[in-house]
């Protein structure tokens, strides 16, 4: 059972869904600056970490890099 719970595909699924929602929001809102984008993401997704919001911003900007 422990192996199933730690499976990357299961644990990453909610993150991927949230990442997709954050990216769609940025496409819709079209913030004028990175700071505005991060404020928008924080307001809409207060439960996400700064690391995840930055990753969504990078993905939106086409500058996606792995963050560990």
Secondary structure, DSSP 8 states (H G I E B T S, - for coil): -HHHHT-HHHHHHHHHHHHHHHHHHHHHH--SSHHHHHHHHHHH-TTS-HHHHHHHHHHHHT------
